Amino acid sequence: MTATATIETLTKDLHASKARVDQLSQQLDKEKAHGRTLYTQFEALQSDMQTAFGIEPPKTAKKRKGRTSATSPLKSAATALLTKLQKEGKTPQSAKATVLETLLAQAKKELGLSALPKSVNRHVDKHIAKLFKTTK
């Protein structure tokens, strides 16, 4: 009889555990909904404060595919331009100067940046070293 009592006890405990999990799941869902409500209120207040103080909200970026960074177009342009300049027989120094000047103009025009990000400068340096077989 002890085996039956053990099975009955285990079954009872399993049902109690399942009920507790269901209860906690419902509490979690309620708390998530409450958090979303609070965040919506926060965004509304933030928007009101920006308007009150004349602060322009940041421009929203276009939706990008995957994990592409905002500097990807600059890096792609740098790669293409460096390859072209290398084929034209330019020196590494003149190619770098030309590319950085072109990229800065593109960054100002398209991204509203005043300077090139460090990641773009590193990309240019690495690509020059690779194309022109130089060491940094």
ChimeraX attribute file (.defattr): number of C-alpha atoms within 10 A of each C-alpha:
attribute: neighborCount
match mode: 1-to-1
recipient: residues
	/A:1	5
	/A:2	7
	/A:3	8
	/A:4	9
	/A:5	10
	/A:6	11
	/A:7	11
	/A:8	12
	/A:9	12
	/A:10	12
	/A:11	12
	/A:12	12
	/A:13	12
	/A:14	12
	/A:15	12
	/A:16	12
	/A:17	12
	/A:18	12
	/A:19	12
	/A:20	12
	/A:21	12
	/A:22	12
	/A:23	11
	/A:24	12
	/A:25	12
	/A:26	12
	/A:27	12
	/A:28	12
	/A:29	11
	/A:30	12
	/A:31	12
	/A:32	12
	/A:33	12
	/A:34	12
	/A:35	12
	/A:36	12
	/A:37	12
	/A:38	12
	/A:39	12
	/A:40	12
	/A:41	12
	/A:42	12
	/A:43	12
	/A:44	12
	/A:45	12
	/A:46	13
	/A:47	14
	/A:48	13
	/A:49	12
	/A:50	13
	/A:51	12
	/A:52	9
	/A:53	8
	/A:54	9
	/A:55	11
	/A:56	9
	/A:57	10
	/A:58	6
	/A:59	6
	/A:60	6
	/A:61	8
	/A:62	7
	/A:63	7
	/A:64	9
	/A:65	7
	/A:66	6
	/A:67	6
	/A:68	10
	/A:69	11
	/A:70	12
	/A:71	15
	/A:72	12
	/A:73	16
	/A:74	25
	/A:75	20
	/A:76	13
	/A:77	15
	/A:78	24
	/A:79	17
	/A:80	12
	/A:81	18
	/A:82	23
	/A:83	16
	/A:84	13
	/A:85	17
	/A:86	15
	/A:87	10
	/A:88	10
	/A:89	9
	/A:90	15
	/A:91	13
	/A:92	19
	/A:93	10
	/A:94	11
	/A:95	21
	/A:96	21
	/A:97	12
	/A:98	16
	/A:99	21
	/A:100	18
	/A:101	13
	/A:102	15
	/A:103	22
	/A:104	18
	/A:105	17
	/A:106	17
	/A:107	19
	/A:108	13
	/A:109	11
	/A:110	11
	/A:111	14
	/A:112	10
	/A:113	13
	/A:114	11
	/A:115	11
	/A:116	18
	/A:117	13
	/A:118	10
	/A:119	13
	/A:120	19
	/A:121	17
	/A:122	12
	/A:123	16
	/A:124	21
	/A:125	17
	/A:126	14
	/A:127	19
	/A:128	24
	/A:129	14
	/A:130	11
	/A:131	15
	/A:132	14
	/A:133	10
	/A:134	12
	/A:135	9
	/A:136	7
